[in-house]
């Protein structure tokens, strides 16, 4: 084994020890993050999707392009500036982690209600107790529920009671605060545009969540009378969680669509996308003449303008849960079930944005009784969501398995453009985000292991460090590696 002079060897080991100390200092300042790794594995559970974004529009664009039934949630990180991040995931996966990690960023979580999406009837009620002495909040809520139930039956023919209202409470000694979410049977509202405070893409706090910096969670009220139905493979707590979600509404041709449109406006206005006025007294949602996807509207109009018949769109409904656009068609009654036009009943065109298909359903009682659904047809590629919305991959945040959020470190390349540390490792190679996380961990752990193994090998070779050598025998390095492999297995 070649030897060097004592001075040269000492200098070399001092440099090596300095490098190790610097690495140790870096690991202490920023320890290796335990990245999120999916744990869902049951056959009935969805594939893992877990993405964090800085901007709401980035989250929605990603969700629209995702084939899974994902949704957008807002997370508060701190109470000082109320900064919010946007998480895209499935209901099942969110609940899996949300239910396990209390007092993390996941516990300051809000449902983002998409603009124009079909939703449940919901209320956010509050008043300051010191300025309302003697006010009985619980009694006031009971009176309001009774009043709303009467009006629902009077104006819409929908029957309900307090047993159909999920009543959540987050009151304190200073403020009375309740959320009411109506679980109406086969009835939902077309959207949340009315005189309320929740309109475009608004945030509605989740069941069991607290505001950042506050210790009071939104929990089931003592006077709550709603109990969700039991569902196989789902706990009662998860059922309460799912019931609290305002946009958790699945499409059914039996659904009754309710609207808060001005009654006078409903009687006088009628708009049809086909270019002609509909004789129906029902107008499109909120008076809008087009859906959030005008390209798809135009395609649907082309489907019902043929054979010398000028059909049109009487109204549309957007189901964000399944990414469905459901069009009620006017003046076009051709039914693929009976092979001819209905005498009076119109049809529906259902566009599945995720599967990139469309199919026909029917308002006719016989077709509805048969639960008729036509064969599926592909959408033109130029109106599919991946074409209309390009995914923005520059999301800036990651979350560890405990629900804690941290910003990705930005590195600049030779062009001066920001490059995340994950993208930098793979140079120009494009891999999935999970693969990038794993690659980063592999590199960092390998460097740390080599440092530790080298230090152990030196100690094993000469514990007294009285003899300085230039090279570590391979046998000792192998022994050190085996030792740490055994330790890792035991841990």
Buried (B, 14 or more C-beta within 10 A) or exposed (E): EEEBEEEEBEEEBEEBEEEBEEBEEEBEEEEEBEBBEBEBEEEEBBEBBBBBBBBBEBBBBBBBBBEBBBBBBBBBBEEEEEEBBBBBBBBBBBBBBBBEBEEBBBBBBBBBBBBBBBBBBBBBBEBEBEEEEEEEBBEBBBEBBEEBBEEBEEEBEBEBEBEBBBBBBBBEEEBBBBBBBBBBEEBBBBBBBEEEEBEEBBBBBBBBBBBBEEEEBBBBBEBBBBEBEEEEEBEEBBBBBBBBBBBBBEBEBEBEBBBBBEEEEBEEBBBBBBEEEBEBEBBBBBBBEBBBBEBBBEBBBEBBBEEEEBBBBBBBBBBBBBBBBBBBBBBBBBBBBEEEBBEEBBBBBBBBBBBBBBBBBBBBEEBBEEEBBBEBEEBEEEBBBEBBBEBBEBBBBBBBBBBBBBEBEEEEEEEEEEBBEBBBBEEEEEBEBBEBBBBBBEEBEEEBBEBBBBBBBBEBBEEEEEEBBEEBEEEBBEBBBEBEEEEEEEE
